[in-house]
């Protein structure tokens, strides 16, 4: 019963479109209420279990796509990042949509980065229930719905010769025999 109350309370947040800071505080209150009530197995996060996307607001305009991926990759592998820009100036708008490989990473990111300060700005990190890919221009210059899921941040595997990483201690001088013993294929 208390869990349902938390869900209803959270849905009211979306309906009234409050300020950035109040949403950050409200998400933190809901998380704390779950902890205080000792709820196990049921969480407001469960409502978003079918989406691996999160919304990130309050981004400093100097942050690049690489910066955002670096910040959020500590909670899982980032597969897609959409940082909208002004169509006329190309300036970043200060928010992004990010997709993780594993949906469970969204819970970690929301719980740990919502309210975090990055370059003196407070991040708002929240789940996205129904993310819609941005339109792209076709060959004729018309804006159309994308045919495939964008995975613009997915790491690319290099085909061909395997790459090796050598484990070398500072006082260790490799010989041909020890090189063979310490190399690890990265594929």
VEXDREN-2710 file (C-alpha; in Angstrom, 1 decimal):
% VEXDREN-2710
k/r/px/py/pz
1/UNK/0.0/0.0/0.0
2/UNK/2.8/2.4/0.9
3/UNK/4.6/1.5/-2.4
4/UNK/1.5/2.5/-4.4
5/UNK/1.5/5.8/-2.6
6/UNK/5.1/6.4/-3.6
7/UNK/4.3/5.6/-7.3
8/UNK/1.3/7.9/-7.3
9/UNK/3.3/10.7/-5.6
10/UNK/6.1/10.3/-8.2
11/UNK/3.6/10.5/-11.1
12/UNK/2.3/13.7/-9.7
13/UNK/5.8/15.1/-10.1
14/UNK/5.7/14.5/-13.9
15/UNK/2.2/16.0/-14.3
16/UNK/3.1/19.3/-12.7
17/UNK/6.5/19.9/-14.4
18/UNK/8.2/21.4/-11.3
19/UNK/11.6/23.1/-11.4
20/UNK/14.8/21.1/-11.9
21/UNK/15.9/21.4/-8.2
22/UNK/12.5/20.3/-6.8
23/UNK/12.5/17.2/-9.0
24/UNK/16.0/16.3/-7.8
25/UNK/14.8/16.7/-4.2
26/UNK/11.6/14.7/-4.8
27/UNK/13.5/11.7/-6.4
28/UNK/15.9/11.7/-3.4
29/UNK/12.9/11.8/-1.0
30/UNK/11.2/8.9/-2.7
31/UNK/14.5/6.9/-2.5
32/UNK/14.8/7.7/1.2
33/UNK/11.2/6.8/1.9
34/UNK/11.8/3.4/0.3
35/UNK/14.8/2.9/2.5
36/UNK/12.9/4.1/5.6
37/UNK/10.0/1.7/4.9
38/UNK/12.3/-1.2/4.4
39/UNK/10.7/-2.1/1.1
40/UNK/12.3/-5.0/-0.6
41/UNK/11.5/-6.4/-4.0
42/UNK/9.3/-3.5/-4.9
43/UNK/10.6/-0.1/-5.9
44/UNK/9.4/2.9/-7.9
45/UNK/12.2/2.0/-10.3
46/UNK/10.3/-1.2/-11.3
47/UNK/7.9/1.0/-13.3
48/UNK/10.8/1.6/-15.7
49/UNK/12.1/-1.9/-16.0
50/UNK/11.5/-2.1/-19.7
51/UNK/13.6/0.9/-20.6
52/UNK/17.4/1.2/-20.6
53/UNK/17.2/5.0/-21.2
54/UNK/17.7/7.8/-18.7
55/UNK/17.2/11.6/-18.9
56/UNK/20.1/13.8/-17.8
57/UNK/19.4/17.4/-17.1
58/UNK/21.4/20.3/-15.8
59/UNK/24.5/19.5/-17.9
60/UNK/27.1/22.2/-18.1
61/UNK/27.3/23.5/-21.7
62/UNK/31.0/22.8/-21.8
63/UNK/30.6/19.1/-21.3
64/UNK/31.1/17.0/-24.4
65/UNK/29.5/13.7/-25.4
66/UNK/32.7/12.0/-24.3
67/UNK/32.6/13.7/-20.9
68/UNK/29.0/12.5/-20.3
69/UNK/29.8/9.0/-21.4
70/UNK/32.8/9.0/-19.0
71/UNK/30.7/10.2/-16.1
72/UNK/27.9/7.7/-16.7
73/UNK/29.9/4.7/-17.8
74/UNK/30.9/4.1/-14.1
75/UNK/27.4/2.5/-13.7
76/UNK/27.4/0.4/-16.9
77/UNK/28.2/0.3/-20.6
78/UNK/26.7/3.3/-22.5
79/UNK/25.3/2.3/-25.9
80/UNK/23.6/5.5/-27.1
81/UNK/23.8/9.2/-26.2
82/UNK/21.6/11.9/-27.6
83/UNK/22.7/15.4/-26.5
84/UNK/20.3/17.8/-28.4
85/UNK/21.8/20.9/-29.9
86/UNK/20.2/24.2/-31.1
87/UNK/19.5/23.8/-34.8
88/UNK/20.7/27.3/-35.6
89/UNK/23.8/27.8/-33.4
90/UNK/24.8/24.1/-32.7
91/UNK/25.1/24.9/-29.0
92/UNK/24.3/22.2/-26.5
93/UNK/20.9/22.5/-24.8
94/UNK/22.1/21.2/-21.4
95/UNK/20.3/17.9/-21.3
96/UNK/20.8/14.4/-22.8
97/UNK/19.2/11.0/-23.2
98/UNK/21.5/8.1/-22.5
99/UNK/21.0/4.3/-23.0
100/UNK/22.7/1.6/-21.1
101/UNK/23.4/-1.9/-22.3
102/UNK/21.8/-3.3/-19.1
103/UNK/18.6/-1.7/-17.8
104/UNK/19.8/-2.2/-14.2
105/UNK/22.4/0.4/-14.8
106/UNK/19.7/3.0/-15.0
107/UNK/18.8/2.4/-11.4
108/UNK/22.4/2.9/-10.3
109/UNK/22.7/6.1/-12.3
110/UNK/19.5/7.6/-11.1
111/UNK/20.2/6.7/-7.4
112/UNK/23.8/7.8/-7.5
113/UNK/24.0/10.7/-9.9
114/UNK/20.7/12.5/-9.4
115/UNK/21.6/15.6/-7.4
116/UNK/25.3/15.3/-8.1
117/UNK/27.3/18.5/-8.8
118/UNK/29.3/18.5/-12.0
119/UNK/31.1/21.8/-12.9
120/UNK/29.0/23.6/-10.3
121/UNK/25.7/22.5/-11.8
122/UNK/23.3/20.0/-10.2
123/UNK/22.4/17.0/-12.4
124/UNK/18.9/15.8/-12.6
125/UNK/19.0/12.1/-13.6
126/UNK/15.7/10.2/-14.1
127/UNK/14.2/7.2/-15.9
128/UNK/12.7/7.5/-19.3
129/UNK/9.7/5.3/-19.9
130/UNK/9.2/5.6/-23.7
131/UNK/12.2/7.0/-25.4
132/UNK/11.7/8.0/-29.1
133/UNK/14.8/8.2/-31.3
134/UNK/15.4/11.6/-32.9
135/UNK/14.5/12.1/-36.5
136/UNK/17.3/12.0/-39.1
137/UNK/17.6/13.6/-42.5
138/UNK/17.3/11.3/-45.5
139/UNK/19.0/11.7/-48.9
140/UNK/16.4/14.2/-50.0
141/UNK/17.0/16.4/-46.8
142/UNK/13.6/15.4/-45.3
143/UNK/13.4/14.6/-41.6
144/UNK/12.3/11.0/-41.1
145/UNK/12.0/8.4/-38.3
146/UNK/15.2/6.3/-38.1
147/UNK/14.9/2.8/-39.4
148/UNK/17.2/1.3/-36.9
149/UNK/18.0/1.8/-33.2
150/UNK/20.9/4.3/-32.8
151/UNK/23.8/2.9/-30.8
152/UNK/26.2/5.8/-31.4
153/UNK/28.2/5.2/-28.2
154/UNK/28.6/1.4/-28.4
155/UNK/32.2/0.4/-28.3
156/UNK/33.4/-1.0/-31.6
157/UNK/35.1/-4.4/-31.7
158/UNK/38.2/-4.5/-33.9
159/UNK/38.1/-7.5/-36.2
160/UNK/41.2/-9.3/-37.3
161/UNK/44.4/-9.8/-35.4
162/UNK/43.8/-10.1/-31.6
163/UNK/45.2/-7.3/-29.5
164/UNK/47.1/-8.1/-26.4
165/UNK/47.6/-6.3/-23.1
166/UNK/50.9/-6.9/-21.2
167/UNK/50.8/-7.0/-17.4
168/UNK/54.2/-5.4/-16.4
169/UNK/55.2/-4.6/-12.9
170/UNK/57.5/-1.6/-12.4
171/UNK/60.5/-3.7/-11.4
172/UNK/59.7/-6.4/-13.9
173/UNK/61.8/-6.7/-17.1
174/UNK/60.0/-8.9/-19.6
175/UNK/61.8/-11.7/-21.5
176/UNK/60.4/-13.5/-24.5
177/UNK/59.2/-16.3/-22.1
178/UNK/57.5/-14.0/-19.6
179/UNK/55.8/-12.0/-22.3
180/UNK/54.1/-15.1/-23.6
181/UNK/52.9/-15.9/-20.0
182/UNK/51.6/-12.5/-19.2
183/UNK/49.7/-11.4/-22.3
184/UNK/45.9/-11.6/-22.2
185/UNK/43.8/-11.4/-25.4
186/UNK/41.3/-8.6/-25.4
187/UNK/38.5/-10.1/-27.4
END
